[in-house]
Amino acid sequence: MIVRTTDEITGTERDIASENGQWRSKRIVLGGDRVGFSFHETTIEPNTVNNFHYANHVEAVWLIEGEGTLTDRETGETYPLGPGSMYLLNGHERHTVETTTRMRMLCVFNPPVVGDERHDENGVYPLIEVPA
C-alpha cells in the first residue's frame, strides 16, 4: 500500500518545475513504485502557452481547476478546457495548453514516467525503463 500527500512531495525530487516556471508537477506515483502507471498533480500558471509531447506514453488528464484551451498541433483542432474537462492523448499527440487562469490537473501516464520530465524534441525520455 502506498499513501502519500502532495505536501510531503513538495521540495523533493518528485516535485518538478519547468525551467521557465510555467508549470510544476508533483509526482505522486512514479515508475519506481511498480504499479504500471504514474500519477501526477500538475499546475500550470495563468496566461501561459505550453507545448507538450509524450512520444512514449498514453496520458489521461482531468482538469480540476482553471480554464484555457487545448490545441492538437497536428490537426489544429482546439478544445475549451475548464473544471471537469478530461482529455486523453492516446496517439502521442503534440499538443499546446494555453491558460487563461491557473490550472490544476491530475495526470495518469502509461507506461509510467520515471525521473524528471525533461526530454528531447521528439518527446523521448532519456530513461523509459524502471531501474532494476
C-alpha positions as CSV (number, residue, x, y, z in Angstrom):
1,M,0.0,0.0,0.0
2,I,1.3,3.5,-0.9
3,V,0.0,6.5,0.9
4,R,1.3,10.0,0.1
5,T,0.3,13.6,0.3
6,T,1.3,16.3,-2.1
7,D,2.6,18.3,0.9
8,E,5.2,15.7,1.6
9,I,6.3,15.7,-2.1
10,T,6.8,19.5,-2.1
11,G,10.5,20.3,-2.3
12,T,11.7,16.7,-3.0
13,E,12.9,15.1,-6.2
14,R,9.3,14.3,-7.0
15,D,8.4,18.0,-7.2
16,I,9.5,19.0,-10.8
17,A,9.2,22.5,-12.2
18,S,9.7,23.7,-15.8
19,E,12.8,25.7,-16.4
20,N,10.7,28.8,-17.3
21,G,8.5,28.4,-14.2
22,Q,5.3,28.0,-16.2
23,W,4.3,24.6,-14.8
24,R,5.0,22.4,-11.8
25,S,4.4,18.6,-11.5
26,K,4.1,16.7,-8.2
27,R,4.9,13.1,-8.9
28,I,2.6,11.2,-6.6
29,V,3.3,7.8,-8.2
30,L,6.3,7.1,-10.5
31,G,7.6,4.0,-12.4
32,G,9.8,3.0,-9.4
33,D,6.6,2.5,-7.4
34,R,6.0,-0.5,-9.7
35,V,2.2,-0.2,-10.2
36,G,2.2,0.1,-14.0
37,F,1.3,3.8,-14.3
38,S,2.4,7.2,-13.0
39,F,0.1,9.7,-11.3
40,H,0.9,13.5,-11.1
41,E,-0.7,16.6,-9.9
42,T,0.3,19.4,-12.3
43,T,-0.3,23.1,-12.1
44,I,0.1,25.5,-15.0
45,E,0.4,29.2,-14.4
46,P,-2.1,31.6,-15.9
47,N,-1.7,33.4,-19.2
48,T,0.9,30.9,-20.5
49,V,1.4,28.8,-23.6
50,N,2.9,25.4,-23.0
51,N,3.8,22.9,-25.7
52,F,3.9,19.2,-24.7
53,H,4.6,15.9,-26.4
54,Y,5.0,12.4,-24.9
55,A,6.1,10.1,-27.6
56,N,6.2,7.0,-25.4
57,H,3.2,7.5,-23.1
58,V,-0.6,7.5,-23.2
59,E,-1.7,10.3,-21.0
60,A,-5.1,10.9,-19.4
61,V,-5.7,14.4,-17.9
62,W,-8.6,15.5,-15.6
63,L,-8.7,19.3,-15.1
64,I,-9.9,20.2,-11.6
65,E,-9.3,23.9,-11.5
66,G,-8.7,26.6,-14.1
67,E,-9.6,27.5,-17.7
68,G,-7.9,27.6,-21.1
69,T,-7.6,25.7,-24.3
70,L,-6.1,22.6,-25.7
71,T,-4.8,22.5,-29.3
72,D,-3.8,19.5,-31.2
73,R,-0.7,20.8,-33.1
74,E,-1.1,18.1,-35.8
75,T,-4.7,18.9,-36.8
76,G,-5.1,22.5,-35.4
77,E,-8.3,21.4,-33.6
78,T,-8.8,23.5,-30.4
79,Y,-10.9,22.4,-27.4
80,P,-12.0,24.5,-24.4
81,L,-10.8,23.4,-21.0
82,G,-12.5,24.0,-17.7
83,P,-13.1,22.2,-14.4
84,G,-14.3,18.7,-15.0
85,S,-12.7,18.5,-18.5
86,M,-10.9,15.3,-19.4
87,Y,-8.6,14.7,-22.3
88,L,-6.8,11.6,-23.4
89,L,-3.7,11.6,-25.5
90,N,-3.7,8.1,-26.9
91,G,-1.8,8.9,-30.2
92,H,1.1,10.6,-28.6
93,E,-0.2,13.9,-30.0
94,R,1.9,17.1,-29.9
95,H,-0.4,19.5,-28.0
96,T,-0.5,23.0,-26.6
97,V,-2.2,24.0,-23.4
98,E,-2.9,27.8,-23.2
99,T,-4.2,29.0,-19.9
100,T,-6.4,32.0,-19.0
101,T,-6.4,31.1,-15.3
102,R,-4.1,28.9,-13.2
103,M,-4.8,25.3,-14.0
104,R,-4.6,22.3,-11.7
105,M,-4.9,18.9,-13.2
106,L,-4.4,15.2,-12.4
107,C,-2.5,13.2,-15.0
108,V,-2.0,9.5,-15.4
109,F,0.8,8.2,-17.7
110,N,1.2,4.7,-19.1
111,P,3.8,3.4,-19.2
112,P,4.8,5.2,-16.1
113,V,7.1,8.3,-16.1
114,V,10.4,7.8,-14.3
115,G,12.5,10.7,-13.1
116,D,12.0,14.2,-14.4
117,E,10.1,15.4,-17.4
118,R,12.9,16.8,-19.4
119,H,13.0,15.1,-22.8
120,D,14.2,15.8,-26.3
121,E,12.1,17.5,-29.0
122,N,10.7,14.1,-30.1
123,G,9.1,13.6,-26.7
124,V,11.6,10.8,-25.9
125,Y,12.7,10.5,-22.3
126,P,16.3,9.5,-21.7
127,L,15.1,6.8,-19.3
128,I,12.0,4.8,-20.2
129,E,12.5,1.6,-18.2
130,V,12.2,1.3,-14.5
131,P,15.6,0.7,-13.0
132,A,16.2,-2.9,-11.7
